[in-house]
Amino acid sequence: MQPTELQYRNYVQVLREELVPAMGCTEPIAVAYGAAKAREVLGKLPDKVLVEASGNIIKNVKSVVVPNTGGLHGIEASAAAGIVAGKADLVLEVISQVTEEEKEAIRAFMADHEIKVRPAESDIVFDIILTLWAGEDHVKLRISDFHTNIVYIEKNGEVLLESGHSCAETPTESMTDRSFMSVEGILEFVETMNVDDVREMVERQINYNYAIAEEGIRGDWGANIGSVLLKHNGGDVATRARAMAAAGSDARMSGCELPVIIASGSGNQGITASVPVIVFAKDMGVDHDTMVRAVTLSDLLTIHLKTGIGRLSAYCGAASAGCAAGAAIAWLHGGKRDEIAHTLVNSLATISGMVCDGAKPSCAAKIALAVETGLLGYHMYRDGQQFYSGDGIVTKGVENTIRNVGRLAHDGMRETDKEIIRIMTGV
């Protein structure tokens, strides 16, 4: 694949759109981002706040610690942090520069001001509507479909923005159409690309995500899944790959203030796609550019697997990233198209259906399981074992199986998603 070809440029652009930095779980950060932008438009601190959020937003904000808030969690804390201390121009790093004084101010704002949260009335899976009032002034702002996709801003009845386009850096409507992506095309791109075309993006991901994984092992974060795995399963490379990926999530879900590079809108997916591959690359002693190619492969496969599923659903996104990581590790070991395709099919057949019940410490355990499944899919192929067309959702051809998983997650698990939200919210 030549750099001058449209498909080549599209793969680079997809990575540019997806591999962006974020501090904290991306759903509470999206609330904070919207709140910071709304406060900026209002021009002063509001007297009261209303946050209307879709079920999946409520699900993913409920149980995670919002970074730089002194341990607070929930939609109210996310909104307060954005209003009091957020810098909207930093987008998903909106609350990365909070001072100690501002942390106290966030708590004081929550104590002294009304912040109401209620379910959004729309059927949009990703929907956040913030309304801020200050005296006779008010601002209404809406984020839909994607974490930075501001589609509506109104101040005192005057519509300032109303479109499907974001005023952020990566608008949904202008994002590259993913329909051109395929396992074969991704592999060709990775093996023929000029590494310098992706170097800055992927090296930043390697540095950021490995750093938070190391912090997850060092510190006391969440349920310490990474440390538990190392303690009870030894230090072989497969265990370290699972443990380090889980440790990154341990830290991130529990308020660690280190940034991560996300994939498919998710920090956990960005960690899962990259960290296990980094661990294997380091253990194998491959050169740095080969590591960059392998992580790029895992990122693009993750994005491809998630495209048919959607940003938020009842399907755990870490499952896609773990399968992609297993395929990238197969590539590191010399695997070509057949090894990668069979690794994906074997692992997708095994783990598809693992539910997403919100962002919280147990995400780390699901990540560990997803990475293990990706590795199992590769080991099955190496030993001449595979799942065949007709085995459950598996059908002939890796792309057809990927489409089946997308159908399962996007359509088949829609009611599952609603029931999960009802269980989590006590309805």
Salt bridges, closest charged atoms under 4 A:
GLU17 OE1 - ARG178 NH1 2.67
GLU18 OE2 - ARG178 NH2 2.60
GLU18 OE2 - ARG311 NH2 3.08
GLU27 OE2 - HIS147 NE2 2.53
GLU40 OE2 - LYS37 NZ 3.06
GLU52 OE2 - ARG118 NE 3.57
GLU100 OE2 - LYS103 NZ 3.25
ASP127 OD2 - ARG142 NH2 2.71
ASP137 OD2 - LYS44 NZ 2.86
GLU154 OE2 - HIS138 NE2 3.09
GLU184 OE1 - ARG337 NE 3.66
GLU191 OE2 - LYS336 NZ 3.47
ASP196 OD1 - ARG199 NE 2.72
GLU203 OE2 - ARG199 NH1 3.27
GLU203 OE2 - HIS288 NE2 2.76
GLU215 OE1 - ARG218 NH2 3.06
GLU257 OE2 - LYS103 NZ 3.61
ASP283 OD1 - ARG240 NH2 2.95
ASP289 OD1 - ARG199 NH1 2.88
ASP338 OD1 - ARG337 NH1 3.70
ASP357 OD1 - LYS360 NZ 2.52
ASP357 OD1 - LYS366 NZ 2.77
GLU372 OE1 - ARG242 NH2 3.82
GLU399 OE1 - HIS304 NE2 2.77
ASP411 OD1 - HIS410 ND1 2.85
ASP411 OD1 - ARG414 NH2 3.24
GLU415 OE2 - LYS418 NZ 3.36
ASP417 OD1 - LYS59 NZ 2.75
GLU419 OE1 - ARG422 NH2 2.65
